[in-house]
Amino acid sequence: MNTEAPARRGPARPSRARRSAGAAAFVAAGALLAGGAAHAQDAGAASPAEPAQDAAPDGEAPSGAADEPRQAPENHPPVLTSFVEADYPAAALAQGREGTVVLRLGIEADGRVSAADVAQAAGHGFDEAAQAAAQRFLFSPARRGDTPVASRILYAYEFHLPEAPASGALGGRALEPSSEEAPIEVTVRGPSEAERRRQSAEAVTVVETDRVKRESSDMGEVLARTQGVGVRREGGLGSATRFSLNGLTGDQVRFFLDGVPLDLAGYPFGVSNVPVGLVERVEIYSGVVPVRLGADALGGAVDLITDQDLCESRAGASYEVGSFDTHRAALAGSHLHRPSGLFARASGFFDYAKNDYPVEIEVEDERGRFSQARVYRFHDAYRSAGGHVELGVVDRPWARRLRLRAFVTDYDKEYQHRLVMRVPYGGVTYGETSAGVNLRYEQPLGRGVSLDAVGGYAYVRGRFLDVATCDYDWMGRCDPEDSKPGETDAVPHDQVFWDHSAFARLNVEWRIRPSHAVRLAVAPTYVTRTGDERRQSDPDSPDPLADRRSVLSLVNGLEYDLDLLEDRLDNLLFAKQYVQRVASESSVAGDPARDRDGSTHRFGIGDALRYRFTPWLYGKASYEWATRLPSPDEVFGDNTFIAANLGLDPEISHNVNLGLTLDARETPAGAFRATGNGFLRAADRLIVLLGNDRDQSYENVHGARSLGVEGSAGWTSPGEHLALDGNVTYLDFRNTSSEGAFGAFEGDRIPNRPYLFANGSARLLFHRVFAAEDEVALTWNSRYVHEYFRTWESLGRRESKQVIPSQLVHSAGLGYVVRRDRASLSTTLEMQNLTDERVFDFFRTPRPGRSFYVKTTADL
């Protein structure tokens, strides 16, 4: 909880942060920030306010005490580095008035002012003038050790009449602390942005990637270690994945990159393949999604947050090599010209994997007999590459941030088999190329109003090629006899499709008072698609891929944020509006084109509540009546195996979360953390892919209910030498439909989905092993998945059912990091699936066995 001391007269004294007995919240040292006085003769002069001497939290000895019980990170308050003069209100100047405005400033980890609320008003136009100036201040941010953190302070802006009349606008300058002046004594608490998200009323889990950036794990593996999250995939790197959150999967969960839909930000091939090194943290919203994302999610949302710190120039690179001919590289850099506010950032990545790992399957011999054999996957390679460039300006009077981002990405994937591993393919490939641009603008508009708007355009070109004239066996041998072009179908395919997408996200916040805020979000998206089958079997018949199709979706939201009882109670009440219009113009042989249109209009409501019982214990409850509009892929199909269905209805669900969190950061025995959550998802008209290996389409078929619990616990020793973490998830996901395709299985558990899984990790850290600023880390990760049925549990006898067996997989790593000033170099050696456990996903498709990886990361 942020704590702030009131203004007092007299000499500046070091402040002492207070904490309740047993509280484990981190509290930074106190600081003195002087107010500003306006003098005509000093217009344009600005000297930074100096912080007071650091003070330790109660119960600890000051820095340098002989009997200091333990080493804690040194805390530093923010320091004003760029002062902006306020315009002296003309009416107050004409009336000879002076005034002092006390502002509550929210300072981000990059030193910019994110909020300037009036804590003590002066009236007569002084309040607005002080706010407008303070919102353009720039600080050297508060630091916990060497880590910049967000903070909140009180700041006094003083307006004094000039000693002699002068024409023009009058401004202010920062005062140096003195016995005659009245500095504001403040206590700064430095929670990171991740901590602020965790402690908000939102139903969110935050995963920070600082350490995992040095590991070989991809984004899918990182997310799979989180409670409530399941990530299943068909194979190795680049394979199709299914992300589940509290039981709901696929497009029921929406993905974003800095608030922009992931497929419109350059990553249409899935969250698992986003480079970990480009992401600072991941925010996972369970069932109840903030209005600012403009999302129509049913199961929740995942927002990947990139580095938002533009305070300094930096560069970084990483390279990884491993089993199955895996190579992954990433490069990023940024530069800020502080006098002008201009900045530039760029990043790029390249991934390749042959994925030729061994699998055990049934192989047919020349006489048609099947036997178990160990073979190597021979047509499963993956390659992707991409990059982005970002240009903009920060901390200008007309823009807090203005950023233009351009990107291009491309991937190619060999197709080894379908979901069920029965028939191998040796010449089928698919891929996508994505390019686009978006513009983001952030700016306070005055009187507590701020704007965050982003809009852009994205282009995707997809391709599917199946023209091979061979029958392949599992040994990779080609038999050209009696073969016709095409392996997946009776005819060859050479398909391309083009998506053109335009989108916008407009978020406006009006902070009426420090404890009251209203937020409005408007999020339109427009997608058009057309395609071409270049190997059409009948050239005279209409090409269904050439249909001109479009989807217009609009998600609006209105949110009221109420913060009471000195931040003990935080409540978010919101409403959403969902609008969608689907249009398709189809060509029919011998007839003119015909239109097939459909539209949807729905509303939703929700509420999220957080109550803090103590500084280290709080509870959360949230509810949303959620709607999920069909995605373009579901409406239009995939142009290959999945047919279009323009008549899909939206999914709806009643989503409930209830949880308790313990966060005791600083105790004599170390840091303790624990969460326990219960959840309910009562969904109806779920969209499910139905059909066989050749003909499929998405249909509204049934309702389902997911009821479950999840929990996590962790401990970090004093000095962070040892860290232990674990989590477990149990969900009871049942079919509730009494009619339709699944009516016969009412009450059955949804098949082919894990319902009990757990993760555990341990990290042992040694400091100053070979050098003054180095560390050696030993890590261990384990994942357990309980057995589950591949088909409906009421279908057939239990002993004859196909079962995905229980799996327990371990991985270990050894890492070394050496630092010098701001530069660091790390090398990590990892072994995944240590025991070479047989691992399965998706209809018993084998995953890779034991594998080895080496990753080197450099940061400047």
Disulfide bonds with the S-S distance in Angstrom:
Cys470-Cys478 1.71
